[in-house]
Amino acid sequence: MTATTTESTAAPAAPTTATAPAATATATATGSATATTAPATAPACPFTGARAGTATAAPAAPAGTAAPAAPAGAGAGPAGPEAAPVAGAVRAEDGAGHGAADRSAGFTERYLLSPAVNADPYPYLDALRDHDPVHWSAMHRAWLVTGHEQLTRCLRDPAVSADRVRPLMDAVPEGARDDAERAFGILSRWMVFNDPPRHRRLRQVFQDQFAARAISRYRGFVERATRAMTGRRAAPGRTGDLVADVARPLPALVFARWLGVPQADAPSFWYWNARVGDLVLGAAQEEREYRTSLQSLVNLEDYLAELVRRRREEPKDDLISAVLAGGRVGTSVSEEEFVGMLTQMAFAGGETTSNLIANTLLALLSRPDQLAAVREDPAGLVPAAVEETMRFDGPSKMSIRVAAADLDLDGRAVRAGDRLFLVTAAANRDPGRFADPDRFDVRRGTGGPMHLGFGFGAHFCVGAALARLVAVSAVDVLVRERPGLSLVDEPLSWQPSLLNRALTALPVRY
């Protein structure tokens, strides 16, 4: 299989509101937030509902629960809508790291994006799960679901809805309403924001192309791309940033080839993806940034609609051509729905896999015994190491849901409209499901309980096979072919995000 086909068609122009970089599809694919101060008028994050810079009183807690008291001087948290409490809530942890006490049981609640918790969330999440696996947090204005059993029940229960797009228009700045109407219409066609039966109908269009047997056709290409990239960027003996050198650009390269994006179009394609990431992950704060992100989503849909038209006329060996050949577009789903789903595929193509590669290598390089075991049996233990990372320190910390109806969850009265944070990072270390859960063990095996890193049930990640293929390839090449690979003694930092578990950099010696 060859690399991405180059076509003579010029790359679409970048949005006029910002300058698109002329670089290849590398570091722009994640759309991660930067540490800036949010204005008080920042829009709400589409996923978390968080609004930066708010300092008003939190609403009353649900019946039977107690809201934590806010310390004096509570206000805006770190930068980015995700990095602030949900709209209207107070920040209940001050700069000295003192949390507000939960009056119901003496539990000290902490802000999930305080620097210490963001850097290492697991001790606090363990304490929260042990205290109350279904905990109402007035600080975050959401139910924090941390128990494995309780979380899997939420993912099965039709009363717990993934549809959280339609209420968002009220949060859009007045000056961005025209752009927002079409952009949120696109988001409403993403599978991740739909419930059955529509979710099932949308997903079935891609099911065959995402199956492991279909993805395996790309194994040779992925392995060649991995070796070529590590050969250029990870020369033995040099120091570098493994995130920027391999973990970020490799998934972007593979995904563009798989989706069918011509090389000439890659700079604009990944620029738009980065700006969509700003919207979805909450980094867009000022109205100008918000408008740029909304327009980028519109531009991305326009580009993909044109790419679909070109593939109808001239099919190639890529996802779009394969799905069109299956005959479901125009019958099971409309053309508009298909293109809308492609925008989700475009956004989701790199972020999770990039984080998975980096987190797996960090776990191995910081545990010499586990790295030695993997090097002795790479064929068996590299895939196992990737799976153990998904459980132990996966690329996603939580997903967000909304109660579509009142429900009883572990004895808690969840009301229709309540937001639920399904904290998979905590559930994946639940000692009721996993033995010695805080130990990273590549020999844990696949016969035990399944981790929730790729989701569960109807919303199990449709792209899991591709993510595994790329992550295993990257880890395998680096473990096998870089015997001197080691961490550089520099402090690590993590992107401030409620949703993602993402290193900003991973300094290494190759």
C-alpha positions in Angstrom: 0.0 0.0 0.0 1.3 3.4 -0.9 1.4 6.6 1.0 -1.3 9.2 0.6 -2.2 10.0 -3.0 -1.2 13.4 -4.0 -3.7 15.3 -6.2 -3.3 18.4 -8.2 -6.3 20.1 -6.5 -5.1 23.0 -4.5 -5.6 22.9 -0.7 -8.7 24.9 0.3 -8.0 28.3 1.7 -7.7 28.7 5.5 -10.3 30.8 7.2 -9.9 34.6 6.8 -10.2 35.1 10.6 -6.8 33.5 11.3 -3.7 32.4 9.4 -3.4 28.7 8.7 0.1 27.3 9.2 1.8 25.9 6.1 3.3 22.9 8.0 2.3 19.3 7.5 -0.3 17.6 9.6 1.5 17.3 12.9 1.2 19.2 16.1 -2.0 21.1 15.1 -4.2 18.0 15.2 -5.0 18.0 18.9 -6.5 21.4 19.4 -5.4 21.5 23.1 -6.0 24.5 25.3 -3.2 26.9 26.2 -2.8 28.6 29.5 -4.4 32.0 29.0 -6.7 34.0 31.2 -10.3 33.7 30.3 -12.6 36.7 30.1 -15.7 36.7 32.2 -17.8 36.5 29.1 -16.3 33.3 27.8 -18.8 30.9 26.1 -19.6 27.6 27.7 -17.7 24.5 26.6 -19.9 22.3 24.5 -18.9 19.2 26.4 -18.6 20.2 30.0 -20.8 23.2 30.1 -18.0 25.0 31.8 -17.7 28.8 31.5 -14.5 30.5 32.4 -14.3 33.5 34.7 -17.6 33.0 36.6 -17.8 33.6 40.3 -21.5 33.5 41.1 -23.1 31.2 43.6 -23.6 27.6 42.8 -27.2 26.3 42.6 -28.7 24.2 45.2 -27.6 20.5 45.4 -30.1 17.8 44.6 -32.3 16.6 47.5 -30.4 14.6 50.0 -27.0 15.9 49.2 -24.9 18.8 50.5 -23.1 21.4 48.5 -19.5 22.1 49.5 -18.9 25.5 51.0 -17.0 28.0 48.8 -13.9 29.6 50.3 -13.5 33.4 50.4 -12.3 34.9 47.2 -13.5 32.0 45.0 -13.3 33.0 41.4 -12.1 31.9 38.0 -9.8 28.8 37.7 -7.1 28.1 35.2 -7.5 29.1 31.6 -9.9 27.5 29.2 -13.6 26.8 29.6 -12.8 23.3 30.7 -10.4 24.7 33.3 -13.2 26.5 35.1 -16.1 25.2 37.1 -19.4 24.7 35.2 -21.3 27.9 34.5 -22.5 29.6 37.6 -20.5 27.6 40.0 -17.8 28.9 42.4 -14.3 27.6 42.5 -14.0 25.7 45.7 -10.3 25.4 46.0 -8.0 28.3 46.6 -4.5 28.9 45.6 -3.2 27.2 48.7 -4.8 24.0 47.7 -7.4 23.9 50.5 -10.6 22.3 49.4 -14.1 22.9 50.7 -15.5 20.3 53.0 -18.4 18.2 52.0 -20.6 18.7 55.0 -22.4 15.4 54.6 -19.5 13.1 55.4 -16.4 15.3 56.1 -15.0 14.5 52.6 -12.7 17.2 51.2 -13.8 17.9 47.7 -11.1 19.2 45.3 -11.3 21.0 42.0 -10.6 18.6 39.2 -8.4 21.0 37.4 -6.3 22.2 40.3 -2.6 21.8 39.3 -2.0 18.9 41.6 -5.1 16.9 40.7 -4.6 17.6 37.0 -1.0 16.4 37.2 -1.9 13.2 39.1 -5.6 12.7 39.4 -5.6 9.1 40.7 -5.1 9.5 44.5 -7.9 12.0 44.6 -10.2 10.0 42.3 -9.5 6.9 44.4 -10.5 8.8 47.5 -13.6 10.2 45.8 -14.7 6.8 44.6 -14.2 5.2 48.0 -16.1 8.0 49.6 -19.0 8.1 47.2 -19.0 6.5 43.8 -22.0 8.6 42.7 -21.2 12.1 44.2 -23.1 15.3 43.6 -20.5 18.1 43.1 -21.9 21.6 43.5 -18.4 22.7 42.7 -18.6 21.3 39.2 -22.5 21.3 39.0 -22.5 17.6 38.0 -22.7 14.1 39.3 -19.3 12.6 39.5 -19.7 8.9 38.7 -16.5 7.0 39.6 -17.5 3.4 40.4 -17.1 0.8 37.7 -20.5 -0.8 38.3 -22.3 2.6 38.5 -20.5 3.9 35.4 -21.3 0.9 33.2 -24.9 1.2 34.3 -25.0 4.8 33.1 -23.6 3.7 29.7 -26.4 1.1 29.4 -29.3 3.2 30.7 -31.4 5.0 28.1 -32.2 7.7 30.7 -28.6 8.8 30.5 -28.3 10.6 27.3 -25.4 11.5 25.0 -27.4 14.3 23.4 -26.0 17.5 24.7 -25.8 19.7 21.7 -29.3 21.2 21.3 -29.2 23.2 24.6 -25.9 24.9 23.7 -27.2 27.7 21.5 -28.1 29.8 24.5 -24.4 29.8 25.5 -23.2 31.2 22.2 -22.1 34.9 22.2 -24.7 37.1 20.4 -22.2 38.1 17.7 -21.5 34.5 16.8 -25.1 33.2 16.5 -25.2 33.1 12.7 -22.1 31.0 12.5 -23.2 28.9 15.4 -26.5 27.7 14.0 -24.9 25.8 11.2 -22.0 24.6 13.2 -24.1 23.1 16.0 -26.2 21.5 13.3 -23.1 19.7 12.2 -22.3 18.7 15.7 -25.8 17.3 16.1 -25.0 14.8 13.4 -22.0 13.4 15.3 -22.6 9.9 16.5 -21.1 10.7 19.9 -23.9 13.2 20.5 -26.8 10.9 19.5 -28.7 8.2 21.4 -30.3 5.0 20.0 -31.9 4.4 17.6 -30.4 7.2 15.6 -26.9 6.5 17.0 -27.2 2.9 15.8 -28.3 3.9 12.3 -25.4 6.4 11.9 -22.9 4.0 13.3 -23.8 1.1 11.0 -22.7 3.1 8.0 -19.1 2.9 9.2 -19.3 -0.4 11.1 -17.7 -2.6 8.4 -14.9 -0.2 7.6 -13.9 0.1 11.3 -13.9 -3.6 11.9 -10.5 -5.1 12.9 -10.4 -7.2 9.7 -10.8 -4.1 7.6 -8.3 -2.0 9.5 -5.7 -4.8 9.3 -5.3 -4.0 5.6 -3.5 -0.9 6.7 -1.0 -2.7 8.9 1.8 -2.6 6.3 1.3 1.1 5.6 1.2 1.9 9.3 4.4 0.0 10.0 6.3 1.6 7.1 5.1 5.1 8.1 6.1 4.5 11.7 9.7 3.4 10.7 10.0 6.3 8.3 8.9 8.8 10.9 11.1 7.4 13.7 14.0 7.3 11.3 13.7 11.0 10.5 12.7 12.3 13.9 14.0 9.8 16.5 17.6 9.1 15.4 19.4 6.9 18.0 21.4 9.0 20.5 19.6 12.3 20.0 17.2 13.9 22.5 13.8 15.1 21.6 10.1 15.4 22.5 8.4 12.1 21.8 5.0 13.7 21.6 6.0 16.2 18.9 8.4 13.7 17.1 6.1 10.6 16.9 3.0 10.5 19.1 1.3 13.5 17.5 2.3 13.4 13.8 2.0 9.6 13.3 -1.7 9.3 13.9 -2.4 12.4 11.9 -0.5 11.0 8.9 -2.1 7.5 9.1 -5.6 9.0 9.6 -5.3 11.4 6.6 -4.3 8.4 4.4 -7.1 6.2 5.7 -9.7 8.9 5.3 -8.5 9.9 1.9 -7.3 13.4 2.4 -4.8 14.3 -0.4 -1.4 15.4 0.8 -1.9 18.8 -0.8 -4.9 19.5 1.4 -3.4 18.4 4.7 -2.3 21.8 6.0 -5.8 23.3 5.8 -7.5 20.1 6.8 -5.5 19.9 10.1 -5.7 23.6 10.7 -9.5 23.3 10.7 -9.3 20.2 12.9 -7.3 22.1 15.4 -9.8 25.0 15.6 -12.7 22.5 15.9 -10.7 21.0 18.8 -10.7 24.5 20.4 -14.5 24.5 20.2 -15.1 20.9 21.3 -12.4 20.8 24.1 -13.2 24.3 25.3 -10.1 26.3 24.4 -12.0 28.9 22.4 -12.9 31.7 24.9 -13.1 35.1 23.3 -15.8 35.8 20.7 -13.2 36.1 18.0 -11.8 32.6 18.8 -15.3 31.2 19.1 -16.2 32.5 15.6 -13.0 31.1 14.2 -13.7 27.7 15.6 -17.3 27.7 14.4 -16.3 28.8 10.9 -13.6 26.2 10.8 -16.2 23.5 11.5 -18.3 24.9 8.6 -15.2 25.0 6.4 -14.3 21.4 7.3 -17.8 20.2 6.4 -17.7 22.1 3.1 -14.3 20.5 2.3 -15.4 17.0 3.1 -18.6 17.4 1.1 -16.5 18.3 -1.9 -14.2 15.3 -1.2 -17.2 13.0 -1.1 -18.3 14.4 -4.5 -14.8 13.7 -5.9 -14.7 10.2 -4.5 -18.1 9.4 -6.1 -16.6 10.4 -9.5 -13.2 8.8 -8.9 -13.1 6.2 -6.1 -9.8 5.4 -4.4 -8.6 3.0 -1.6 -9.9 5.0 1.4 -12.7 5.2 3.9 -15.0 7.6 2.0 -14.8 5.5 -1.2 -15.4 2.2 0.7 -18.5 3.6 2.5 -19.9 5.1 -0.7 -19.4 1.7 -2.4 -21.4 0.0 0.4 -24.6 1.8 -0.8 -25.8 3.1 2.6 -25.3 6.8 1.8 -28.6 8.0 0.4 -30.5 5.0 1.8 -29.7 4.4 5.5 -28.3 7.9 6.0 -28.6 11.1 4.0 -25.6 12.7 2.3 -25.8 15.5 4.9 -25.6 13.0 7.8 -22.7 11.2 6.2 -20.6 14.4 5.7 -21.5 15.5 9.2 -20.2 12.2 10.6 -17.0 12.6 8.6 -16.3 15.8 10.4 -16.4 13.8 13.7 -14.1 11.2 12.2 -11.7 14.0 11.1 -11.7 15.5 14.6 -11.3 12.3 16.4 -8.6 10.8 14.2 -5.6 11.9 16.1 -6.1 13.1 19.7 -6.9 9.8 21.5 -4.2 7.8 19.7 -1.6 10.4 20.2 -2.2 10.4 23.9 -2.3 6.6 24.0 1.2 6.4 22.4 2.7 8.9 24.8 1.1 7.6 27.9 2.1 4.0 27.1 5.7 4.9 26.6 5.8 7.0 29.7 4.4 4.1 31.7 7.1 1.7 30.3 10.1 4.1 30.5 9.3 4.9 34.1 9.1 1.2 35.0 12.3 -0.6 33.9 11.0 -4.0 34.9 7.9 -3.6 32.7 10.0 -2.3 29.8 12.4 -5.2 30.1 9.4 -7.7 30.0 8.0 -6.0 26.9 11.4 -6.1 25.2 11.8 -9.8 25.9 8.4 -10.6 24.3 7.3 -7.6 22.2 4.9 -9.6 20.0 2.9 -10.6 23.0 3.4 -7.8 25.5 3.4 -4.6 23.3 -0.3 -5.0 22.6 -0.8 -5.9 26.3 1.1 -2.8 27.4 -1.2 -0.6 25.2 -4.3 -2.2 26.7 -2.9 -1.8 30.3 -2.3 1.9 29.6 -5.9 2.2 28.5 -6.9 1.0 31.9 -4.1 2.5 34.1 -3.6 5.9 32.5 -5.7 6.2 29.4 -6.0 9.1 27.0 -9.4 10.1 28.2 -10.4 10.8 31.8 -14.1 11.1 31.5 -17.1 11.6 29.2 -20.1 13.8 29.7 -23.8 12.8 29.7 -27.1 14.4 30.6 -30.0 12.8 32.4 -32.9 12.6 29.9 -35.3 11.6 32.7 -35.3 11.2 36.5 -33.5 8.1 37.6 -32.2 6.4 40.7 -28.5 5.8 40.5 -27.0 3.9 43.4 -29.6 5.4 45.7 -29.1 8.9 44.4 -32.0 10.8 42.9 -30.7 12.1 39.6 -33.0 14.6 38.0 -33.8 15.1 34.4 -31.4 17.7 33.0 -28.6 16.9 35.5 -25.1 16.6 34.0 -23.1 13.5 34.8 -19.3 13.2 34.6 -18.6 9.5 33.8 -15.1 9.4 35.2 -13.6 6.3 33.4 -10.1 7.2 34.9 -11.6 6.3 38.3 -13.7 3.3 37.2 -10.7 1.8 35.6 -8.9 1.7 38.9 -11.9 0.4 40.9 -10.5 -2.3 43.3 -13.9 -4.0 43.2 -13.2 -4.9 39.6 -9.4 -4.9 39.2 -6.8 -6.5 41.5 -4.1 -4.2 42.7 -5.5 -1.5 40.4 -2.8 1.1 41.0 -0.1 -1.1 39.6 0.9 -1.0 35.9 1.3 -4.6 34.9 1.7 -5.6 31.3 1.1 -9.3 32.3 -2.3 -8.5 33.7 -3.8 -10.4 30.8 -7.1 -10.1 28.8 -9.1 -12.6 30.8 -10.1 -10.3 33.5 -12.6 -7.4 33.6 -12.7 -5.2 30.6 -11.4 -1.6 31.0 -13.6 1.2 30.0 -11.0 3.2 28.1 -12.8 2.8 24.8 -16.2 3.2 26.3 -18.8 0.5 26.7 -22.0 -0.8 25.0 -23.6 1.2 22.3 -21.0 4.0 22.6 -17.9 1.7 22.5 -15.3 3.6 20.4 -15.9 2.7 16.7 -12.3 3.6 16.0 -10.7 1.4 18.6 -9.2 -1.0 16.1 -7.4 1.8 14.2 -6.2 3.4 17.5 -4.8 0.1 18.7 -3.1 -0.6 15.3 -1.3 2.8 15.3 -0.4 2.8 19.0 0.9 -0.8 18.9 3.0 0.0 15.8 4.6 3.1 17.3 5.4 1.4 20.7 6.7 -1.7 19.0 9.1 0.1 16.8 10.4 2.3 19.5 10.8 -0.6 22.0 12.4 -2.9 19.5 14.6 -0.5 17.6 15.6 2.1 20.1 17.4 0.1 22.9 18.7 3.4 24.4 15.3 4.9 24.7 15.0 6.6 28.1 13.4 9.5 29.8 15.2 12.8 30.1 15.2 14.1 33.7 12.9 17.0 33.1 9.5 17.8 34.8 6.5 16.6 32.9 3.4 18.7 32.4 -0.2 17.8 31.4 -2.7 19.7 29.4 -5.3 21.3 31.7 -8.4 19.4 30.6 -11.3 17.7 32.3 -11.7 15.3 29.4 -8.2 14.4 28.1 -5.2 12.9 29.8 -2.5 14.4 27.5 1.1 15.2 28.1 2.3 18.6 26.7 5.7 17.0 25.9 7.7 13.8 26.7 11.4 14.6 26.7 13.4 11.5 25.9 16.8 10.3 24.6 16.4 8.0 21.6 
